[in-house]
Amino acid sequence: MTKIEIFIQELIFIILLITFNFFSEFNYKVYGQTDDFLKYRADVLSSEVMNGQTVRKLIGNVVLNQKNYILKSDLGTFFQEKNRFILEGSIEFDDGVKKLISDKVVYDNNEKTFYFDKGIKLIKGKNILTADKGIYYNNEKRSYCEGNVKFIDSVQTFTCGKAEFFEESENIIAYDNLIFNNFNENITIMGEKGNYFGKEDFIEVSEKPVMVLKENNTEMTVTGEKLEFFNKPSKVIASKNVEVLRDNLKARCNIAEYIMKDGEEKIILKEGPVIFQDESDIRGKQIELFLKDKNIYKLNVIEDAVATMNADTLDYENELKGKNIYIFLKENKIEKMIAERNAESVYYLFENGESKGANTVSGERITLYFTGEDIERVIVEGGGEGIFYPSHIVNELKK
């Protein structure tokens, strides 16, 4: 073959290559938006007609570029008339704000929608959202994920069955078996539906919410119709038909606040609070529980405070009243009670199970000391008065 013939063959090859690239460029402009061209390139491009449809194959280092995002993959198929891509292998979407990673994606260029069938991983700053599959609506900047959904940031994580992520507001709506964990406060919140408000940094669980506090071998649960967790400051608010359970303690109210600040923990019960522990119940307009390592060591009962405790027999109840009552516990047992301001108390005396009468006392301050569940000592201060009822007339107190 002469040099001229070789030169002519090389020239023909170059002309064909240029022509192919020209028509590739021309076609994507025809089928893209006039103001939003979709550019693509790959190591190898081929084209064929299948069932009357133009199909382009993209092999190796596939890159799609549209407006402000770049989408990379190993392989791609472009259905020209449908204006749709199927991309496979090491897929990465990057718009400078977030990344979407998967093994397969179907992109509808008409709807500007990405369908991730083989897993999805969304990365935005320190936040990571993963799921078995998902849909990303580019125009709306919204993602829908389902199947083993998991969200992680620097201090918390949650898992659920389905979730929607709204990019601009940074809100997430989570459905189906939601489990939220905060690493800093060792708190778990569960429910069937929750909203995470990213910019405000709090989560709201509104369907069958349950909060679990764990420390070593102790566990406390809080339920209600709605739970809200705030990161700054660390606080949980439970509302409507609230119930708190821990070992032998049960509390009910309409609003409960669990506050964590500077290593201190406090639960405030509002709107009709009542606490039941062993055979005692405590009531007031507001009750504050102070905790250390999730163990309650003190209660403040604020306004119209009343504490009743079973005496040695179920027929009688010891009672303490005051504007406020302060209760101190040790190892989950009442050690001391203090009633202040217009304090009153009724307590029954027993010896070896036999009634020895009863006392009623009043004063500005009454302190009851306990040994086990029995009142060991009573101190009355500030204008103290009292009446002793012998055992044969003790029933007068119950009238």
Secondary structure, DSSP 8 states (H G I E B T S, - for coil): --HHHHHHHHHHHHHHHHHHHHHHHHHHHHHSBTTB-EEEE-SEEEEEEETTEEEEEEEEEEEEEETTEEEEEEEEEEETTTTEEEEEEEEEEE-SS-EEEEEEEEEETTTTEEEE-S-EEEEETTEEEEESEEEEETTTTEEEEEEEEEEE-SSEEEEEEEEEEETTTTEEEEEEEEEEEETTTTEEEEEEEEEEETTTTEEEEEES-EEEEEETTEEEEEE-SEEEEETTTTEEEEEEEEEEEETTEEEEEEEEEEEEETTEEEEEEESS-EEEETTEEEE-SEEEEEEETTEEEEEEEEEEEEEEEE-SSTT-EEEEEEEEEEEEEETTEEEEEEEEEEEEEEEEEEETTEEEEEEEEEEEEEEEEEETTEEEEEEEESS-EEEEE-GGGGGGGG-
